[in-house]
Amino acid sequence: MNPKKLLIPVLAFGVVLGIYLSARSRFLSQLPASGAALAPDFSLPSVAGGRLALSAYRGKVVLLDFWATWCDPCRDQIPRFVDLQTKFGNRGFQIIGVSMDDGPEPVLDFYQRFKMNYPVVMGNAKIGELYGGVLGLPIAFLVGRDGRIYAKHTGATDISVFEKEILNLLQNSAPSNQSGW
């Protein structure tokens, strides 16, 4: 095989890897001594209208779900997230969906069809970068009442894993004066 033919793919992979590692490095540099990074605050357009700010949910346990309507594992997970929101919403838990679709039209249709009972915002490359690079979907972050990220799940994750982590954070954390956002 001609080594020159390999040069372009190898260089392209190197550039993508460099971008990913740079974003990840910026994200991990936020890690405090406790090991849990502060969740970056954001204000994004909601599919229901207006804007949603993560800081409005201070004091709650938040599951940030990065997803898209075209993502099959995302589509499979959403009905289970609807169930989690129903089950734990009155205990200080809130899911926020961050759609990485190109536009709001398919998202609003999906939102209504799946009877999503939690807010969904339109994500973008900047929010993806703030959260360490969203290179695949779904990606979910579990944020404690103190505004720190306690878990990250990439890819389809069994709902029982989320349920255990949510229960743990609801039972073992209280709002703190030293929180993020």
For each residue, the residues with C-beta under 8 A, 3 or more apart:
1: 5 6
2: 5 6
3: 6 7
4: 7
5: 1 2 8
6: 1 2 3 9 10
7: 3 4 10 11
8: 5 11 12
9: 6 12 13
10: 6 7 13 14
11: 7 8 14 15
12: 8 9 15 16
13: 9 10 16 17
14: 10 11 17 18
15: 11 12 18 19
16: 12 13 19 20
17: 13 14 20 21
18: 14 15 21 22
19: 15 16 22 23 133
20: 16 17 23 24 133 135
21: 17 18 24 25
22: 18 19 25 26
23: 19 20 26 27 129 132 133
24: 20 21 27 28 132 133
25: 21 22 28 29
26: 22 23 29 30 129 132
27: 23 24 30 37 130 131 132 133
28: 24 25 31 37 132
29: 25 26
30: 26 27 37 38 40
31: 28 35 36 37
32: 35 36 37 38 148
33:
34: 148
35: 31 32
36: 31 32 144 148 149 150
37: 27 28 30 31 32 148 149
38: 30 32 147 148 149 180 181
39: 54 62 64 141 143 147 148 149 180 181
40: 30 54 127 130 131
41: 53 54 55 180 181
42: 53 54 121 127 130
43: 51 52 53 54
44: 51 52 98 121 122 123 124 127
45: 50 51 52 104 121 122
46: 49 50 51 52 119 120 121 122
47: 99 104 107 108 111 120 121 122
48: 111 119 120
49: 46
50: 45 46
51: 43 44 45 46
52: 43 44 45 46 56 96 119 121
53: 41 42 43 56
54: 39 40 41 42 43 57 62 64 96 181
55: 41 58 181
56: 52 53
57: 54 60 62 94 96
58: 55 145 147 175 179 181
59: 92 145 175 179
60: 57 92 93 94 145
61: 88 92 93 94 142 143 144 145 166 169 170 173
62: 39 54 57 93 94 95 96 142 143
63: 81 84 93 94 95 96 140 141 142 143 162 166
64: 39 54 96 98 131 140 141 142 143
65: 74 77 81 95 96 97 98 138 139 140
66: 98 100 123 128 131 134 137 138 139 140 141
67: 71 74 77 78 97 98 99 100 137 138
68: 71 74 99 100 101 137
69: 74 75 99 101 106 107 110
70: 101
71: 67 68 74 75 137 138
72: 75 76
73: 76 77 137 138 155 156
74: 65 67 68 69 71 77 78 137 138
75: 69 71 72 78
76: 72 73 79 80 156
77: 65 67 73 74 80 81 138 156 157 159
78: 67 74 75 81 82 97 114 116
79: 76 82 83 114
80: 76 77 83 84 159 162
81: 63 65 77 78 84 85 95 97 116 118
82: 78 79 85 86 114 115 116 117 118
83: 79 80 86 87 159
84: 63 80 81 87 88 93 95 159 162 163 166
85: 81 82 88 89 93 94 95 117 118
86: 82 83 89 117
87: 83 84
88: 61 84 85 91 92 93 166 167 170
89: 85 86 93 94 117 118
90:
91: 88 170
92: 59 60 61 88 145 170
93: 60 61 62 63 84 85 88 89 166 170
94: 57 60 61 62 63 85 89 118
95: 62 63 65 81 84 85 118
96: 52 54 57 62 63 64 65 118 119 120 121
97: 65 67 78 81 116 118 119 120 121
98: 44 64 65 66 67 120 121 123 127
99: 47 67 68 69 104 107 120 121 122 123
100: 66 67 68 123 128 134 137
101: 68 69 70 104 106 107 122
102:
103: 106 107 122
104: 45 47 99 101 107 108 122
105: 108 109
106: 69 101 103 109 110
107: 47 69 99 101 103 104 110 111 120 122
108: 47 104 105 111 112
109: 105 106 112 113
110: 69 106 107 113 114 116
111: 47 48 107 108 114 116 120
112: 108 109 115
113: 109 110
114: 78 79 82 110 111
115: 82 112
116: 78 81 82 97 110 111 120
117: 82 85 86 89
118: 81 82 85 89 94 95 96 97
119: 46 48 52 96 97
120: 46 47 48 96 97 98 99 107 111 116
121: 42 44 45 46 47 52 96 97 98 99
122: 44 45 46 47 99 101 103 104 107
123: 44 66 98 99 100 127 128 134
124: 44 127 128
125: 128 129
126: 129 130
127: 40 42 44 98 123 124 130 131 134
128: 66 100 123 124 125 131 133 134
129: 23 26 125 126 132 133
130: 27 40 42 126 127
131: 27 40 64 66 127 128 134 139 141
132: 23 24 26 27 28 129 152
133: 19 20 23 24 27 128 129
134: 66 100 123 127 128 131 137 139
135: 20
136: 139 154 155
137: 66 67 68 71 73 74 100 134
138: 65 66 67 71 73 74 77 153 154 155 156 157
139: 65 66 131 134 136 152 153 154 155
140: 63 64 65 66 151 152 153 157 162
141: 39 63 64 66 131 149 151 152 153
142: 61 62 63 64 149 150 151 152 153 162 165 166 169
143: 39 61 62 63 64 147 148 149 150
144: 36 61 147 148 149 150 169 173
145: 58 59 60 61 92 169 173 174 175 176 179
146: 173 175 176 178 179 180
147: 38 39 58 143 144 179 180 181
148: 32 34 36 37 38 39 143 144 179 180
149: 36 37 38 39 141 142 143 144 152
150: 36 142 143 144 165 169
151: 140 141 142 165
152: 132 139 140 141 142 149
153: 138 139 140 141 142 157 161 162
154: 136 138 139
155: 73 136 138 139
156: 73 76 77 138
157: 77 138 140 153 161 162
158: 161 162
159: 77 80 83 84 162 163
160: 163 164
161: 153 157 158 164 165
162: 63 80 84 140 142 153 157 158 159 165 166
163: 84 159 160 166 167
164: 160 161 167 168
165: 142 150 151 161 162 168 169
166: 61 63 84 88 93 142 162 163 169 170
167: 88 163 164 170 171
168: 164 165 171 172
169: 61 142 144 145 150 165 166 172 173
170: 61 88 91 92 93 166 167 173
171: 167 168
172: 168 169
173: 61 144 145 146 169 170 176
174: 145
175: 58 59 145 146 179
176: 145 146 173 179
177:
178: 146
179: 58 59 145 146 147 148 175 176
180: 38 39 41 146 147 148
181: 38 39 41 54 55 58 147
